[in-house]
Every structure is written in C-alpha cells, then in structure tokens.
Amino acid sequence: MKKGLITVAMASLFLAGCVSLPAKKAEPAPVETNPSETAQNSLDYAGTYNAKLKCSDCDYTMARLQINQYGQYRYIEQNVKNGGPVGNPVVFQGKYTWNQKTPVIRLLNARNMHFFVAENEVVLLSKPVTSYAEITSEPKFKKAIRQI
C-alpha cells in the first residue's frame, strides 16, 4: 500500500512539473542613452551633399555643400536655365558650428543657413527644429557617394 501511495505521489509531482505556467510578458529592455554621444561624434556626416533648390527666374538652383569633421564648409549655388548655368556661382566658405541640443549645424558667413544633419543627408532648414520628424518640405541634400 505504501508503494502504491508513493508511486501516485511521485507521478503527480512529475506531472505537476510538466505543466507550464502562463508566460510573463517580456518587458522591453530600457534604452540606454549615452549623454556624450551626439550627432557630431556618432554620424558619418563629413562629405559632399547635392540638391536642386527652387528658383523663381530659372529652372532650378544647383546647390552643393561640402563639410569636413574639422568644422569647415564650402557652399556653392549655381542657377540653371535651359540645361546650362546662368551667371556666376555664389560661393560661401568658412566655419560651421553645432547646436548643443540638436543635430543642426549653422554655416557662419552664409546667410545664417542652418542644416539638420542626418545619416547620409543634410536638410536646409527654414525654421528651427528639434527632430527629423518635424522636417516637412525643406530641401534635402543627398550625400554624393564616390565610386571607386
């Protein structure tokens, strides 16, 4: 009788161990942010960017922005009409500064131009923004990729 009782007890323990309990919902891992990580030191932003800007008295304005990691830029605008350049290009060059709170650079000596810096593109801003999601219709400059 004791053997039968022990066998039944062991079998019930074994079966109870095989029953699965409802799984706990996994909570998302907290996103760790590094306060020392900024667009300036985390993005590959240095390079040449091109865009076609709207123009009232020509087909479009070809714009090129070259920036390096040392805080220097060169910005060129050339009006284009009937497939060819019109007039002389407008050239600005000098230093740029980073906004401390957002990934925005300001070109010094260039009509106070501001650009939002993203991966492989910069966006000419018409008004201040704090995130890429706020950018609506501003011209986007795509990074020129060199073929090797």
C-alpha positions as CSV (number, residue, x, y, z in Angstrom):
1,M,0.0,0.0,0.0
2,K,2.9,2.4,0.8
3,K,4.5,1.6,-2.5
4,G,1.3,2.5,-4.4
5,L,0.9,5.7,-2.4
6,I,4.5,6.6,-3.1
7,T,4.1,5.9,-6.8
8,V,0.9,8.0,-7.1
9,A,2.7,10.9,-5.2
10,M,5.7,10.7,-7.5
11,A,3.6,10.6,-10.6
12,S,1.6,13.6,-9.5
13,L,4.8,15.5,-8.8
14,F,6.2,14.5,-12.1
15,L,3.1,15.7,-14.0
16,A,2.9,18.9,-12.0
17,G,6.5,19.7,-13.1
18,C,5.5,19.3,-16.7
19,V,2.6,21.7,-16.5
20,S,3.6,25.1,-18.0
21,L,2.6,28.3,-16.2
22,P,1.5,31.3,-18.2
23,A,4.5,33.1,-19.5
24,K,5.2,36.6,-18.2
25,K,5.0,39.3,-20.7
26,A,8.6,40.4,-21.6
27,E,9.1,44.0,-20.8
28,P,11.2,45.9,-23.3
29,A,14.7,46.5,-22.3
30,P,15.4,50.1,-21.3
31,V,17.1,52.1,-23.9
32,E,20.4,53.4,-22.6
33,T,21.5,56.7,-23.9
34,N,25.0,57.9,-23.7
35,P,25.0,61.7,-23.0
36,S,28.4,62.0,-24.6
37,E,27.1,60.5,-27.9
38,T,26.0,63.3,-30.3
39,A,25.4,63.6,-34.0
40,Q,28.8,65.2,-34.2
41,N,30.6,62.2,-32.9
42,S,28.2,59.4,-33.9
43,L,27.2,60.2,-37.5
44,D,29.4,59.8,-40.6
45,Y,28.5,63.3,-41.8
46,A,31.6,64.7,-43.4
47,G,31.4,64.8,-47.2
48,T,29.7,66.4,-50.2
49,Y,26.0,66.9,-50.4
50,N,23.9,68.0,-53.5
51,A,20.4,69.3,-54.0
52,K,18.2,71.1,-56.5
53,L,16.5,74.1,-55.0
54,K,13.5,76.0,-56.3
55,C,14.2,79.1,-58.3
56,S,11.8,81.8,-59.4
57,D,13.6,83.1,-62.5
58,C,15.4,79.9,-63.6
59,D,14.7,76.1,-63.9
60,Y,16.4,75.3,-60.5
61,T,19.4,76.2,-58.4
62,M,22.0,73.5,-58.1
63,A,23.4,73.6,-54.5
64,R,26.4,71.8,-53.2
65,L,27.6,71.7,-49.5
66,Q,30.9,70.2,-48.6
67,I,31.6,69.8,-44.9
68,N,34.5,68.2,-43.0
69,Q,34.9,66.9,-39.5
70,Y,37.2,69.9,-38.6
71,G,34.4,72.5,-38.6
72,Q,34.9,73.9,-42.2
73,Y,32.5,74.1,-45.1
74,R,32.2,75.2,-48.7
75,Y,28.7,76.0,-50.0
76,I,28.0,76.7,-53.7
77,E,24.8,77.7,-55.5
78,Q,24.5,77.9,-59.3
79,N,21.3,78.8,-61.2
80,V,20.4,76.6,-64.1
81,K,18.2,77.5,-67.0
82,N,17.6,75.6,-70.2
83,G,20.1,72.9,-69.1
84,G,23.0,75.3,-68.6
85,P,24.4,77.5,-65.9
86,V,23.2,81.1,-65.6
87,G,25.6,83.8,-64.2
88,N,28.3,83.2,-61.8
89,P,28.0,80.7,-58.9
90,V,27.6,82.0,-55.4
91,V,30.2,80.6,-53.1
92,F,30.4,80.7,-49.3
93,Q,33.1,79.1,-47.2
94,G,34.3,79.2,-43.7
95,K,33.5,77.5,-40.4
96,Y,30.3,75.9,-39.1
97,T,29.1,75.4,-35.6
98,W,27.0,72.7,-34.0
99,N,23.8,73.3,-32.0
100,Q,24.4,71.9,-28.5
101,K,20.9,70.3,-28.2
102,T,20.0,69.2,-31.7
103,P,21.9,67.7,-34.7
104,V,21.9,71.1,-36.5
105,I,24.9,73.0,-38.0
106,R,24.9,76.7,-38.7
107,L,27.1,78.0,-41.6
108,L,28.9,81.1,-40.5
109,N,29.2,83.8,-43.2
110,A,26.5,82.1,-45.3
111,R,23.2,83.9,-44.9
112,N,22.8,82.4,-41.4
113,M,22.0,79.0,-43.1
114,H,21.1,76.1,-40.8
115,F,21.2,72.4,-41.8
116,F,19.7,69.4,-39.9
117,V,22.4,66.6,-40.1
118,A,21.2,63.0,-40.6
119,E,22.9,59.8,-41.8
120,N,23.8,60.4,-45.5
121,E,21.8,63.6,-45.8
122,V,21.6,67.2,-44.6
123,V,18.4,69.3,-44.7
124,L,18.3,73.0,-45.3
125,L,16.1,74.4,-42.6
126,S,13.6,77.3,-43.0
127,K,12.7,77.2,-39.3
128,P,14.2,75.7,-36.1
129,V,13.5,72.0,-35.5
130,T,14.4,69.6,-32.7
131,S,13.9,66.3,-34.6
132,Y,13.9,64.8,-38.1
133,A,10.2,64.1,-37.8
134,E,9.5,67.8,-37.7
135,I,11.0,68.4,-41.2
136,T,8.3,68.7,-43.8
137,S,9.1,70.2,-47.2
138,E,12.6,71.6,-46.7
139,P,15.2,70.7,-49.4
140,K,17.1,67.6,-48.6
141,F,20.7,67.4,-49.7
142,K,21.8,63.8,-50.5
143,K,25.3,62.7,-49.8
144,A,27.3,62.2,-53.0
145,I,28.8,58.7,-52.9
146,R,32.1,58.3,-54.8
147,Q,32.5,55.2,-56.9
148,I,35.9,53.5,-56.5
